[in-house]
Amino acid sequence: MRNIWNIILISLFAVGLANAQDNLQTVEYNELLKLKVDENRFTFGWLDSVFSGIPCFRDYTKSDIQTELVDPKTDSIIYTSSEPKRNGLIIVPNSIEVDKKSKKFQISGKITGGWESVIPTEFKIYIGHRNDTISNTTLSPNLHGDIYFNGRKMDSTIVIDTVPAFYMSDLQRFEAYRGKEYLENSKYKEMLFEINGIIDEKSILVFGLSSRYAEIFEIGKLLTE
């Protein structure tokens, strides 16, 4: 009799598990692209400092600030800097699924747009809430040469501009990893990711990397569409 009950319980569990899996709906890549925002705008950084552990993404695209590095011995300009042209990260999903009832979100695929030798831990992948703000751009003296701003030598740190930014809260963090396939004409293998998280209507998905534009998706809207 006990064996019969065990079989019944196992059967009920299997049916329940199958029903739970059936709630996952496939999301086409084109549908995800409709939720992509702020393309080629924001770059990854930290709020206040790396020690805060709070990711902050800043938009320098409309900033025209330039600085010059001058050799004090010859009074000649060594280097003129401005915001460089940046490449953007692009994800290529293998699968995208969402369960609107349990609010489970799953996506896997590969990340392109980074440099070949990038270390997986350099990628910053988050699900969380977006908090819009502004961020100061500061200019500080340089040990290797004098820094000038608007023709004046800088002797202390000053704020020279403010830029749009957003930081993230209610974070879920995920990691990238090297796959088995090699990149074309490269000794390095492709960069992959697997994400399994819980979302709400305000959730965004962000892929970040230093000196690259972030990929940003308003995935919370999948629950209401």
N, CA and C atoms as a LAMMPS dump frame, in Angstrom:
ITEM: TIMESTEP
0
ITEM: NUMBER OF ATOMS
675
ITEM: BOX BOUNDS ff ff ff
-5.0000000000000000e+02 5.0000000000000000e+02
-5.0000000000000000e+02 5.0000000000000000e+02
-5.0000000000000000e+02 5.0000000000000000e+02
ITEM: ATOMS id mol type element x y z
1 1 1 N 0.84 -1.213 0
2 1 2 C 0 0 0
3 1 3 C 0.867 1.252 0
4 2 1 N 1.959 1.203 0.793
5 2 2 C 2.852 2.361 0.858
6 2 3 C 3.47 2.623 -0.506
7 3 1 N 3.831 1.541 -1.228
8 3 2 C 4.414 1.712 -2.557
9 3 3 C 3.442 2.391 -3.506
10 4 1 N 2.159 2.039 -3.388
11 4 2 C 1.136 2.648 -4.243
12 4 3 C 1.054 4.138 -3.971
13 5 1 N 1.046 4.517 -2.677
14 5 2 C 0.986 5.943 -2.322
15 5 3 C 2.223 6.688 -2.814
16 6 1 N 3.38 6.013 -2.726
17 6 2 C 4.604 6.639 -3.223
18 6 3 C 4.508 6.922 -4.71
19 7 1 N 3.953 5.974 -5.453
20 7 2 C 3.789 6.148 -6.896
21 7 3 C 2.839 7.293 -7.189
22 8 1 N 1.736 7.372 -6.421
23 8 2 C 0.758 8.443 -6.618
24 8 3 C 1.387 9.803 -6.333
25 9 1 N 2.14 9.885 -5.21
26 9 2 C 2.782 11.151 -4.851
27 9 3 C 3.794 11.575 -5.897
28 10 1 N 4.598 10.629 -6.391
29 10 2 C 5.575 10.942 -7.432
30 10 3 C 4.877 11.422 -8.691
31 11 1 N 3.752 10.774 -9.038
32 11 2 C 3 11.165 -10.229
33 11 3 C 2.45 12.571 -10.087
34 12 1 N 1.886 12.877 -8.893
35 12 2 C 1.35 14.221 -8.66
36 12 3 C 2.448 15.273 -8.737
37 13 1 N 3.626 14.932 -8.19
38 13 2 C 4.75 15.88 -8.237
39 13 3 C 5.186 16.126 -9.675
40 14 1 N 5.225 15.051 -10.467
41 14 2 C 5.638 15.177 -11.865
42 14 3 C 4.65 16.022 -12.65
43 15 1 N 3.347 15.825 -12.391
44 15 2 C 2.319 16.616 -13.066
45 15 3 C 2.435 18.077 -12.669
46 16 1 N 2.641 18.316 -11.35
47 16 2 C 2.785 19.695 -10.878
48 16 3 C 3.991 20.376 -11.487
49 17 1 N 5.093 19.624 -11.576
50 17 2 C 6.306 20.185 -12.164
51 17 3 C 6.097 20.497 -13.632
52 18 1 N 5.429 19.619 -14.342
53 18 2 C 5.155 19.844 -15.761
54 18 3 C 4.285 21.068 -15.954
55 19 1 N 3.279 21.235 -15.084
56 19 2 C 2.399 22.401 -15.186
57 19 3 C 3.166 23.688 -14.934
58 20 1 N 4.103 23.626 -13.953
59 20 2 C 4.897 24.817 -13.657
60 20 3 C 5.768 25.184 -14.847
61 21 1 N 6.353 24.155 -15.489
62 21 2 C 7.188 24.409 -16.648
63 21 3 C 6.371 24.944 -17.814
64 22 1 N 5.14 24.516 -17.926
65 22 2 C 4.281 24.96 -19.018
66 22 3 C 3.983 26.449 -18.945
67 23 1 N 4.151 27.065 -17.769
68 23 2 C 3.875 28.492 -17.628
69 23 3 C 4.953 29.367 -18.251
70 24 1 N 6.112 28.795 -18.545
71 24 2 C 7.173 29.546 -19.205
72 24 3 C 6.817 29.752 -20.67
73 25 1 N 6.799 30.998 -21.078
74 25 2 C 6.468 31.339 -22.459
75 25 3 C 7.715 31.828 -23.181
76 26 1 N 7.892 31.374 -24.397
77 26 2 C 9.032 31.804 -25.198
78 26 3 C 8.841 33.237 -25.674
79 27 1 N 9.888 34.018 -25.548
80 27 2 C 9.886 35.405 -26.017
81 27 3 C 10.806 35.492 -27.225
82 28 1 N 10.295 35.984 -28.329
83 28 2 C 11.112 36.131 -29.527
84 28 3 C 12.101 37.281 -29.352
85 29 1 N 13.256 37.145 -29.986
86 29 2 C 14.295 38.176 -29.872
87 29 3 C 13.785 39.536 -30.338
88 30 1 N 12.96 39.547 -31.373
89 30 2 C 12.407 40.817 -31.864
90 30 3 C 11.556 41.509 -30.802
91 31 1 N 10.868 40.703 -29.977
92 31 2 C 10.068 41.286 -28.899
93 31 3 C 10.97 41.898 -27.827
94 32 1 N 12.087 41.231 -27.552
95 32 2 C 13.026 41.783 -26.575
96 32 3 C 13.642 43.082 -27.091
97 33 1 N 13.933 43.129 -28.387
98 33 2 C 14.531 44.333 -28.966
99 33 3 C 13.611 45.546 -28.834
100 34 1 N 12.301 45.302 -28.814
101 34 2 C 11.359 46.408 -28.638
102 34 3 C 11.482 47.04 -27.247
103 35 1 N 12.053 46.283 -26.314
104 35 2 C 12.214 46.766 -24.937
105 35 3 C 13.608 47.342 -24.688
106 36 1 N 14.423 47.397 -25.737
107 36 2 C 15.768 47.956 -25.618
108 36 3 C 15.698 49.478 -25.59
109 37 1 N 16.406 50.089 -24.651
110 37 2 C 16.362 51.546 -24.489
111 37 3 C 17.78 52.11 -24.397
112 38 1 N 17.887 53.4 -24.69
113 38 2 C 19.143 54.141 -24.506
114 38 3 C 20.328 53.467 -25.185
115 39 1 N 20.14 53.108 -26.439
116 39 2 C 21.213 52.446 -27.175
117 39 3 C 22.387 53.404 -27.39
118 40 1 N 23.596 52.899 -27.173
119 40 2 C 24.831 53.672 -27.372
120 40 3 C 24.823 54.985 -26.597
121 41 1 N 24.432 54.907 -25.329
122 41 2 C 24.408 56.11 -24.489
123 41 3 C 25.184 55.944 -23.188
124 42 1 N 24.886 54.906 -22.432
125 42 2 C 25.399 54.808 -21.064
126 42 3 C 26.584 53.848 -20.961
127 43 1 N 27.564 54.24 -20.145
128 43 2 C 28.724 53.393 -19.878
129 43 3 C 28.79 53.05 -18.392
130 44 1 N 29.355 51.883 -18.108
131 44 2 C 29.364 51.352 -16.746
132 44 3 C 30.364 52.066 -15.846
133 45 1 N 29.977 52.251 -14.606
134 45 2 C 30.859 52.747 -13.552
135 45 3 C 30.226 52.432 -12.208
136 46 1 N 30.725 53.095 -11.167
137 46 2 C 30.2 52.881 -9.821
138 46 3 C 29.656 54.178 -9.255
139 47 1 N 28.653 54.068 -8.418
140 47 2 C 28.127 55.226 -7.709
141 47 3 C 29.095 55.584 -6.585
142 48 1 N 29.593 56.812 -6.591
143 48 2 C 30.593 57.289 -5.624
144 48 3 C 31.959 56.641 -5.862
145 49 1 N 32.072 55.338 -5.633
146 49 2 C 33.34 54.641 -5.861
147 49 3 C 33.057 53.151 -5.983
148 50 1 N 34.103 52.406 -6.382
149 50 2 C 33.952 50.961 -6.522
150 50 3 C 33.572 50.316 -5.197
151 51 1 N 33.944 50.955 -4.089
152 51 2 C 33.663 50.376 -2.771
153 51 3 C 32.176 50.431 -2.421
154 52 1 N 31.419 51.255 -3.125
155 52 2 C 29.978 51.323 -2.863
156 52 3 C 29.273 50.054 -3.312
157 53 1 N 29.823 49.402 -4.338
158 53 2 C 29.198 48.207 -4.876
159 53 3 C 27.913 48.474 -5.628
160 54 1 N 27.598 49.744 -5.858
161 54 2 C 26.355 50.118 -6.535
162 54 3 C 26.676 50.531 -7.966
163 55 1 N 26.207 49.78 -8.966
164 55 2 C 26.503 50.142 -10.35
165 55 3 C 25.815 51.435 -10.76
166 56 1 N 26.547 52.258 -11.492
167 56 2 C 26.013 53.527 -11.991
168 56 3 C 26.422 53.667 -13.453
169 57 1 N 25.479 54.008 -14.295
170 57 2 C 25.728 54.133 -15.727
171 57 3 C 25.567 55.597 -16.128
172 58 1 N 26.593 56.136 -16.8
173 58 2 C 26.629 57.567 -17.124
174 58 3 C 26.601 57.788 -18.627
175 59 1 N 25.986 58.903 -19.015
176 59 2 C 25.856 59.269 -20.425
177 59 3 C 26.776 60.45 -20.724
178 60 1 N 27.89 60.156 -21.388
179 60 2 C 28.847 61.202 -21.754
180 60 3 C 28.714 61.625 -23.217
181 61 1 N 27.695 61.136 -23.905
182 61 2 C 27.636 61.313 -25.354
183 61 3 C 27.485 62.765 -25.782
184 62 1 N 26.911 63.605 -24.92
185 62 2 C 26.713 65.001 -25.299
186 62 3 C 27.717 65.935 -24.624
187 63 1 N 28.686 65.353 -23.944
188 63 2 C 29.715 66.156 -23.29
189 63 3 C 30.83 66.465 -24.285
190 64 1 N 31.243 67.73 -24.364
191 64 2 C 32.314 68.124 -25.284
192 64 3 C 33.561 68.582 -24.532
193 65 1 N 33.707 68.093 -23.309
194 65 2 C 34.857 68.456 -22.483
195 65 3 C 36.151 67.882 -23.079
196 66 1 N 37.193 68.692 -23.141
197 66 2 C 38.516 68.252 -23.565
198 66 3 C 39.557 68.69 -22.534
199 67 1 N 40.556 67.849 -22.319
200 67 2 C 41.672 68.211 -21.44
201 67 3 C 42.978 68.006 -22.201
202 68 1 N 44.02 68.713 -21.767
203 68 2 C 45.327 68.617 -22.41
204 68 3 C 46.384 68.248 -21.379
205 69 1 N 47.243 67.304 -21.739
206 69 2 C 48.386 66.938 -20.91
207 69 3 C 49.614 67.649 -21.479
208 70 1 N 50.236 68.503 -20.66
209 70 2 C 51.327 69.364 -21.125
210 70 3 C 52.645 68.959 -20.466
211 71 1 N 53.708 68.874 -21.274
212 71 2 C 55.048 68.616 -20.752
213 71 3 C 55.583 69.913 -20.143
214 72 1 N 55.768 69.964 -18.807
215 72 2 C 56.2 71.216 -18.168
216 72 3 C 57.598 71.663 -18.591
217 73 1 N 58.428 70.738 -19.095
218 73 2 C 59.79 71.09 -19.497
219 73 3 C 59.813 71.825 -20.831
220 74 1 N 58.939 71.42 -21.734
221 74 2 C 58.928 72.019 -23.072
222 74 3 C 57.702 72.883 -23.313
223 75 1 N 56.763 72.854 -22.37
224 75 2 C 55.503 73.59 -22.506
225 75 3 C 54.736 73.162 -23.755
226 76 1 N 54.92 71.907 -24.144
227 76 2 C 54.229 71.383 -25.329
228 76 3 C 53.133 70.414 -24.917
229 77 1 N 52.107 70.333 -25.736
230 77 2 C 50.97 69.452 -25.46
231 77 3 C 51.345 68.019 -25.816
232 78 1 N 51.266 67.135 -24.817
233 78 2 C 51.564 65.723 -25.034
234 78 3 C 50.332 64.986 -25.539
235 79 1 N 49.193 65.339 -24.978
236 79 2 C 47.978 64.562 -25.265
237 79 3 C 46.76 65.432 -25.049
238 80 1 N 45.822 65.374 -25.977
239 80 2 C 44.529 66.039 -25.834
240 80 3 C 43.451 64.977 -25.755
241 81 1 N 42.649 65.028 -24.708
242 81 2 C 41.641 63.983 -24.514
243 81 3 C 40.24 64.544 -24.629
244 82 1 N 39.363 63.724 -25.14
245 82 2 C 37.929 64 -25.153
246 82 3 C 37.245 62.651 -25.041
247 83 1 N 35.955 62.656 -24.897
248 83 2 C 35.256 61.371 -24.771
249 83 3 C 35.435 60.569 -26.055
250 84 1 N 36.076 59.4 -25.995
251 84 2 C 36.359 58.641 -27.21
252 84 3 C 35.103 57.981 -27.767
253 85 1 N 35.186 57.632 -29.035
254 85 2 C 34.113 56.852 -29.619
255 85 3 C 34.142 55.463 -28.998
256 86 1 N 33.004 54.992 -28.609
257 86 2 C 32.926 53.701 -27.935
258 86 3 C 32.112 52.72 -28.757
259 87 1 N 32.461 51.45 -28.61
260 87 2 C 31.652 50.398 -29.195
261 87 3 C 30.567 50.01 -28.204
262 88 1 N 29.505 49.422 -28.705
263 88 2 C 28.429 48.98 -27.836
264 88 3 C 28.4 47.471 -27.703
265 89 1 N 28.036 46.993 -26.53
266 89 2 C 27.817 45.565 -26.347
267 89 3 C 26.552 45.147 -27.085
268 90 1 N 26.564 43.941 -27.607
269 90 2 C 25.384 43.38 -28.261
270 90 3 C 25.23 41.944 -27.78
271 91 1 N 24.068 41.611 -27.261
272 91 2 C 23.822 40.233 -26.853
273 91 3 C 23.11 39.493 -27.979
274 92 1 N 23.427 38.2 -28.088
275 92 2 C 22.803 37.334 -29.089
276 92 3 C 22.174 36.168 -28.333
277 93 1 N 20.882 36.241 -28.013
278 93 2 C 20.249 35.21 -27.183
279 93 3 C 20.051 33.891 -27.926
280 94 1 N 20.174 32.796 -27.178
281 94 2 C 19.777 31.481 -27.672
282 94 3 C 18.33 31.193 -27.31
283 95 1 N 17.933 31.619 -26.124
284 95 2 C 16.558 31.398 -25.668
285 95 3 C 16.164 32.492 -24.69
286 96 1 N 14.884 32.851 -24.727
287 96 2 C 14.319 33.839 -23.803
288 96 3 C 12.966 33.31 -23.355
289 97 1 N 12.746 33.237 -22.048
290 97 2 C 11.48 32.733 -21.526
291 97 3 C 11.035 33.56 -20.331
292 98 1 N 9.727 33.676 -20.181
293 98 2 C 9.179 34.388 -19.035
294 98 3 C 7.933 33.662 -18.546
295 99 1 N 7.77 33.61 -17.244
296 99 2 C 6.568 33.077 -16.607
297 99 3 C 5.866 34.254 -15.935
298 100 1 N 4.784 34.709 -16.508
299 100 2 C 4.113 35.909 -15.999
300 100 3 C 3.476 35.684 -14.635
301 101 1 N 3.177 34.435 -14.303
302 101 2 C 2.545 34.151 -13.017
303 101 3 C 3.571 34.167 -11.885
304 102 1 N 4.65 33.431 -12.065
305 102 2 C 5.69 33.378 -11.027
306 102 3 C 6.72 34.49 -11.185
307 103 1 N 6.655 35.218 -12.314
308 103 2 C 7.562 36.33 -12.639
309 103 3 C 9.004 35.857 -12.826
310 104 1 N 9.143 34.62 -13.236
311 104 2 C 10.47 34.089 -13.525
312 104 3 C 10.896 34.519 -14.931
313 105 1 N 12.153 34.929 -15.05
314 105 2 C 12.7 35.349 -16.339
315 105 3 C 13.989 34.584 -16.598
316 106 1 N 14.099 34.006 -17.791
317 106 2 C 15.285 33.245 -18.152
318 106 3 C 15.777 33.687 -19.523
319 107 1 N 17.081 33.847 -19.644
320 107 2 C 17.674 34.18 -20.936
321 107 3 C 19.099 33.644 -20.958
322 108 1 N 19.507 33.118 -22.094
323 108 2 C 20.88 32.642 -22.264
324 108 3 C 21.346 33.008 -23.662
325 109 1 N 22.656 33.083 -23.84
326 109 2 C 23.191 33.437 -25.147
327 109 3 C 24.639 33.866 -25.035
328 110 1 N 25.078 34.682 -25.978
329 110 2 C 26.461 35.16 -25.961
330 110 3 C 26.509 36.68 -26.023
331 111 1 N 27.624 37.215 -25.557
332 111 2 C 27.846 38.657 -25.546
333 111 3 C 28.926 38.987 -26.567
334 112 1 N 28.652 39.944 -27.425
335 112 2 C 29.65 40.413 -28.377
336 112 3 C 29.903 41.902 -28.141
337 113 1 N 30.992 42.392 -28.709
338 113 2 C 31.288 43.815 -28.591
339 113 3 C 32.413 44.141 -27.635
340 114 1 N 32.856 43.156 -26.847
341 114 2 C 33.994 43.374 -25.96
342 114 3 C 35.298 43.104 -26.698
343 115 1 N 36.42 43.431 -26.078
344 115 2 C 37.697 43.094 -26.686
345 115 3 C 37.974 41.618 -26.468
346 116 1 N 38.803 41.024 -27.34
347 116 2 C 38.994 39.577 -27.353
348 116 3 C 39.461 39.016 -26.015
349 117 1 N 40.408 39.696 -25.377
350 117 2 C 41.033 39.156 -24.167
351 117 3 C 40.307 39.549 -22.889
352 118 1 N 39.105 40.106 -23.016
353 118 2 C 38.367 40.534 -21.838
354 118 3 C 38.159 39.355 -20.886
355 119 1 N 38.253 39.629 -19.6
356 119 2 C 38.046 38.607 -18.578
357 119 3 C 36.553 38.538 -18.243
358 120 1 N 35.988 37.331 -18.106
359 120 2 C 34.547 37.224 -17.836
360 120 3 C 34.061 38.085 -16.679
361 121 1 N 34.874 38.207 -15.614
362 121 2 C 34.435 38.986 -14.453
363 121 3 C 34.366 40.483 -14.732
364 122 1 N 34.929 40.927 -15.85
365 122 2 C 34.849 42.344 -16.197
366 122 3 C 33.458 42.731 -16.68
367 123 1 N 32.697 41.772 -17.154
368 123 2 C 31.317 42.046 -17.543
369 123 3 C 30.458 42.198 -16.29
370 124 1 N 29.582 43.177 -16.312
371 124 2 C 28.668 43.414 -15.205
372 124 3 C 27.242 43.22 -15.719
373 125 1 N 26.589 42.195 -15.208
374 125 2 C 25.25 41.837 -15.674
375 125 3 C 24.291 41.923 -14.493
376 126 1 N 23.234 42.709 -14.658
377 126 2 C 22.317 42.949 -13.54
378 126 3 C 20.864 42.892 -13.994
379 127 1 N 20.019 42.445 -13.079
380 127 2 C 18.584 42.723 -13.114
381 127 3 C 18.294 43.562 -11.88
382 128 1 N 17.53 44.628 -12.058
383 128 2 C 17.223 45.494 -10.926
384 128 3 C 16.341 46.644 -11.326
385 129 1 N 16.265 47.638 -10.457
386 129 2 C 15.454 48.832 -10.699
387 129 3 C 16.352 50.002 -11.089
388 130 1 N 15.858 50.838 -11.975
389 130 2 C 16.6 52.007 -12.456
390 130 3 C 16.221 53.249 -11.659
391 131 1 N 17.234 53.979 -11.223
392 131 2 C 17.029 55.231 -10.495
393 131 3 C 17.778 56.34 -11.234
394 132 1 N 17.053 57.189 -11.944
395 132 2 C 17.681 58.244 -12.735
396 132 3 C 18.227 59.345 -11.839
397 133 1 N 19.381 59.896 -12.223
398 133 2 C 20.036 60.943 -11.456
399 133 3 C 20.959 61.711 -12.387
400 134 1 N 21.824 62.554 -11.827
401 134 2 C 22.884 63.195 -12.585
402 134 3 C 24.195 62.912 -11.883
403 135 1 N 25.295 62.997 -12.616
404 135 2 C 26.601 62.679 -12.056
405 135 3 C 27.598 63.772 -12.425
406 136 1 N 28.443 64.126 -11.479
407 136 2 C 29.463 65.142 -11.728
408 136 3 C 30.652 64.561 -12.485
409 137 1 N 31.175 65.33 -13.433
410 137 2 C 32.449 65.021 -14.071
411 137 3 C 33.507 65.896 -13.423
412 138 1 N 34.531 65.279 -12.86
413 138 2 C 35.56 66.035 -12.137
414 138 3 C 36.888 66.005 -12.882
415 139 1 N 37.712 66.98 -12.602
416 139 2 C 39.042 67.088 -13.191
417 139 3 C 40.044 67.269 -12.063
418 140 1 N 41.106 66.459 -12.08
419 140 2 C 42.096 66.485 -11.001
420 140 3 C 43.496 66.683 -11.567
421 141 1 N 44.418 67.229 -10.77
422 141 2 C 45.815 67.363 -11.203
423 141 3 C 46.409 66.005 -11.543
424 142 1 N 47.414 66.02 -12.432
425 142 2 C 48.056 64.795 -12.889
426 142 3 C 49.539 64.836 -12.544
427 143 1 N 50.065 63.738 -11.992
428 143 2 C 51.471 63.692 -11.588
429 143 3 C 52.427 63.729 -12.772
430 144 1 N 51.931 63.374 -13.956
431 144 2 C 52.801 63.265 -15.128
432 144 3 C 52.823 64.539 -15.971
433 145 1 N 52.066 65.538 -15.59
434 145 2 C 52.04 66.77 -16.359
435 145 3 C 50.951 67.691 -15.859
436 146 1 N 51 68.937 -16.283
437 146 2 C 50.007 69.915 -15.847
438 146 3 C 48.691 69.723 -16.586
439 147 1 N 47.585 69.907 -15.862
440 147 2 C 46.253 69.83 -16.443
441 147 3 C 45.683 71.242 -16.531
442 148 1 N 45.184 71.585 -17.719
443 148 2 C 44.59 72.901 -17.936
444 148 3 C 43.123 72.739 -18.314
445 149 1 N 42.303 73.63 -17.799
446 149 2 C 40.89 73.661 -18.166
447 149 3 C 40.526 75.098 -18.501
448 150 1 N 40.018 75.291 -19.721
449 150 2 C 39.717 76.648 -20.205
450 150 3 C 40.924 77.581 -20.076
451 151 1 N 42.103 77.022 -20.362
452 151 2 C 43.32 77.821 -20.351
453 151 3 C 43.943 78.022 -18.99
454 152 1 N 43.333 77.484 -17.949
455 152 2 C 43.849 77.669 -16.588
456 152 3 C 44.39 76.348 -16.041
457 153 1 N 45.554 76.426 -15.403
458 153 2 C 46.164 75.249 -14.81
459 153 3 C 45.37 74.797 -13.59
460 154 1 N 45.153 73.472 -13.499
461 154 2 C 44.393 72.909 -12.394
462 154 3 C 45.325 72.512 -11.251
463 155 1 N 45.073 73.067 -10.071
464 155 2 C 45.857 72.732 -8.883
465 155 3 C 45.073 71.892 -7.883
466 156 1 N 43.77 71.764 -8.107
467 156 2 C 42.924 70.965 -7.214
468 156 3 C 41.774 70.384 -8.023
469 157 1 N 41.107 69.416 -7.45
470 157 2 C 39.989 68.765 -8.137
471 157 3 C 38.797 69.712 -8.22
472 158 1 N 38.214 69.807 -9.415
473 158 2 C 37.036 70.655 -9.609
474 158 3 C 35.983 69.892 -10.394
475 159 1 N 34.739 70.317 -10.278
476 159 2 C 33.64 69.777 -11.08
477 159 3 C 33.55 70.604 -12.353
478 160 1 N 33.632 69.947 -13.506
479 160 2 C 33.624 70.669 -14.774
480 160 3 C 32.374 70.41 -15.607
481 161 1 N 31.566 69.432 -15.21
482 161 2 C 30.367 69.133 -15.995
483 161 3 C 29.468 68.205 -15.19
484 162 1 N 28.212 68.132 -15.574
485 162 2 C 27.287 67.127 -15.048
486 162 3 C 26.681 66.38 -16.222
487 163 1 N 26.458 65.104 -16.042
488 163 2 C 25.914 64.274 -17.115
489 163 3 C 24.745 63.453 -16.587
490 164 1 N 23.816 63.069 -17.471
491 164 2 C 22.732 62.173 -17.053
492 164 3 C 23.302 60.828 -16.617
493 165 1 N 22.654 60.211 -15.66
494 165 2 C 23.115 58.922 -15.153
495 165 3 C 21.95 58.181 -14.512
496 166 1 N 22.16 56.901 -14.261
497 166 2 C 21.223 56.149 -13.42
498 166 3 C 22.008 55.101 -12.645
499 167 1 N 21.563 54.857 -11.416
500 167 2 C 22.143 53.779 -10.629
501 167 3 C 21.075 52.722 -10.408
502 168 1 N 21.507 51.535 -9.99
503 168 2 C 20.582 50.413 -9.877
504 168 3 C 20.414 49.982 -8.427
505 169 1 N 19.207 49.544 -8.109
506 169 2 C 18.884 49.025 -6.782
507 169 3 C 18.115 47.717 -6.937
508 170 1 N 17.85 47.049 -5.813
509 170 2 C 17.178 45.733 -5.83
510 170 3 C 17.893 44.791 -6.792
511 171 1 N 19.193 44.684 -6.614
512 171 2 C 20.048 44.022 -7.596
513 171 3 C 20.01 42.501 -7.529
514 172 1 N 20.055 41.892 -8.71
515 172 2 C 20.42 40.498 -8.889
516 172 3 C 21.614 40.506 -9.836
517 173 1 N 22.706 39.866 -9.435
518 173 2 C 23.938 39.875 -10.215
519 173 3 C 24.148 38.534 -10.909
520 174 1 N 24.69 38.6 -12.11
521 174 2 C 24.946 37.389 -12.881
522 174 3 C 26.336 37.478 -13.506
523 175 1 N 26.875 36.323 -13.9
524 175 2 C 28.246 36.277 -14.4
525 175 3 C 28.299 35.778 -15.837
526 176 1 N 29.275 36.291 -16.568
527 176 2 C 29.585 35.781 -17.9
528 176 3 C 30.646 34.685 -17.762
529 177 1 N 30.784 33.863 -18.796
530 177 2 C 31.797 32.811 -18.768
531 177 3 C 32.211 32.466 -20.201
532 178 1 N 33.39 31.893 -20.33
533 178 2 C 33.88 31.488 -21.637
534 178 3 C 33.201 30.194 -22.087
535 179 1 N 32.802 30.163 -23.353
536 179 2 C 32.192 28.972 -23.919
537 179 3 C 33.231 28.026 -24.504
538 180 1 N 32.783 27.094 -25.322
539 180 2 C 33.67 26.101 -25.922
540 180 3 C 34.125 26.501 -27.319
541 181 1 N 33.359 27.371 -27.976
542 181 2 C 33.668 27.759 -29.349
543 181 3 C 34.62 28.953 -29.369
544 182 1 N 35.569 28.914 -30.297
545 182 2 C 36.509 30.023 -30.444
546 182 3 C 35.896 31.144 -31.277
547 183 1 N 36.272 32.369 -30.935
548 183 2 C 35.898 33.5 -31.762
549 183 3 C 36.587 33.377 -33.111
550 184 1 N 35.973 33.93 -34.13
551 184 2 C 36.524 33.827 -35.473
552 184 3 C 37.912 34.476 -35.535
553 185 1 N 38.868 33.7 -36.069
554 185 2 C 40.248 34.184 -36.23
555 185 3 C 40.845 34.67 -34.906
556 186 1 N 40.582 33.922 -33.848
557 186 2 C 41.05 34.322 -32.525
558 186 3 C 41.421 33.097 -31.699
559 187 1 N 42.314 33.3 -30.735
560 187 2 C 42.667 32.23 -29.803
561 187 3 C 41.773 32.241 -28.57
562 188 1 N 40.851 33.208 -28.518
563 188 2 C 39.953 33.334 -27.371
564 188 3 C 38.576 32.755 -27.689
565 189 1 N 37.95 32.21 -26.663
566 189 2 C 36.635 31.597 -26.834
567 189 3 C 35.524 32.612 -26.59
568 190 1 N 34.35 32.303 -27.126
569 190 2 C 33.212 33.214 -27.043
570 190 3 C 32.783 33.436 -25.598
571 191 1 N 32.099 34.547 -25.369
572 191 2 C 31.637 34.911 -24.031
573 191 3 C 30.142 34.622 -23.924
574 192 1 N 29.767 33.808 -22.944
575 192 2 C 28.381 33.366 -22.796
576 192 3 C 27.792 33.842 -21.474
577 193 1 N 26.464 33.73 -21.387
578 193 2 C 25.773 34.064 -20.144
579 193 3 C 24.521 33.212 -20.014
580 194 1 N 24.119 32.955 -18.779
581 194 2 C 22.852 32.288 -18.457
582 194 3 C 22.231 33.033 -17.285
583 195 1 N 21.007 33.48 -17.46
584 195 2 C 20.333 34.279 -16.435
585 195 3 C 19.022 33.611 -16.061
586 196 1 N 18.818 33.453 -14.775
587 196 2 C 17.566 32.919 -14.243
588 196 3 C 17.22 33.758 -13.023
589 197 1 N 16.236 34.656 -13.169
590 197 2 C 15.919 35.575 -12.084
591 197 3 C 14.434 35.83 -11.946
592 198 1 N 14.084 36.522 -10.898
593 198 2 C 12.707 36.937 -10.645
594 198 3 C 12.604 38.435 -10.926
595 199 1 N 11.585 38.828 -11.68
596 199 2 C 11.446 40.227 -12.073
597 199 3 C 10.098 40.781 -11.62
598 200 1 N 9.966 42.098 -11.696
599 200 2 C 8.672 42.743 -11.516
600 200 3 C 8.498 43.765 -12.631
601 201 1 N 7.423 44.531 -12.569
602 201 2 C 7.089 45.432 -13.663
603 201 3 C 8.126 46.535 -13.869
604 202 1 N 8.961 46.815 -12.861
605 202 2 C 9.958 47.882 -12.965
606 202 3 C 11.353 47.364 -13.314
607 203 1 N 11.491 46.082 -13.503
608 203 2 C 12.816 45.492 -13.693
609 203 3 C 13.437 45.868 -15.035
610 204 1 N 14.754 46.108 -14.999
611 204 2 C 15.526 46.246 -16.225
612 204 3 C 16.656 45.223 -16.206
613 205 1 N 17.119 44.861 -17.387
614 205 2 C 18.257 43.962 -17.559
615 205 3 C 19.371 44.759 -18.217
616 206 1 N 20.56 44.749 -17.611
617 206 2 C 21.665 45.562 -18.113
618 206 3 C 22.928 44.715 -18.252
619 207 1 N 23.586 44.864 -19.402
620 207 2 C 24.902 44.273 -19.637
621 207 3 C 25.901 45.419 -19.743
622 208 1 N 26.888 45.454 -18.86
623 208 2 C 27.85 46.543 -18.845
624 208 3 C 29.285 46.055 -18.933
625 209 1 N 30.147 46.928 -19.446
626 209 2 C 31.579 46.663 -19.53
627 209 3 C 32.288 48.003 -19.668
628 210 1 N 33.381 48.176 -18.959
629 210 2 C 34.125 49.429 -19.014
630 210 3 C 34.489 49.788 -20.447
631 211 1 N 34.319 51.063 -20.807
632 211 2 C 34.62 51.623 -22.131
633 211 3 C 33.748 51.049 -23.243
634 212 1 N 32.623 50.473 -22.884
635 212 2 C 31.657 49.996 -23.872
636 212 3 C 30.273 50.516 -23.495
637 213 1 N 29.454 50.812 -24.504
638 213 2 C 28.082 51.198 -24.219
639 213 3 C 27.301 49.985 -23.733
640 214 1 N 26.426 50.205 -22.772
641 214 2 C 25.668 49.116 -22.15
642 214 3 C 24.457 48.731 -22.996
643 215 1 N 24.049 47.479 -22.856
644 215 2 C 22.775 46.997 -23.395
645 215 3 C 21.762 47.078 -22.261
646 216 1 N 20.631 47.742 -22.505
647 216 2 C 19.631 47.972 -21.466
648 216 3 C 18.261 47.564 -21.988
649 217 1 N 17.567 46.699 -21.248
650 217 2 C 16.25 46.221 -21.65
651 217 3 C 15.261 46.401 -20.503
652 218 1 N 14.099 46.924 -20.802
653 218 2 C 13.035 47.089 -19.806
654 218 3 C 12.208 45.808 -19.749
655 219 1 N 12.8 44.754 -19.187
656 219 2 C 12.184 43.431 -19.228
657 219 3 C 10.937 43.333 -18.366
658 220 1 N 10.757 44.243 -17.42
659 220 2 C 9.553 44.21 -16.59
660 220 3 C 8.279 44.344 -17.4
661 221 1 N 8.382 44.965 -18.566
662 221 2 C 7.209 45.149 -19.421
663 221 3 C 6.72 43.837 -20.02
664 222 1 N 7.563 42.8 -19.978
665 222 2 C 7.126 41.49 -20.463
666 222 3 C 5.979 40.937 -19.626
667 223 1 N 5.874 41.373 -18.389
668 223 2 C 4.823 40.861 -17.504
669 223 3 C 3.461 41.451 -17.818
670 224 1 N 3.431 42.556 -18.522
671 224 2 C 2.159 43.24 -18.79
672 224 3 C 1.772 43.21 -20.262
673 225 1 N 2.63 42.657 -21.092
674 225 2 C 2.329 42.627 -22.531
675 225 3 C 1.78 41.273 -22.943
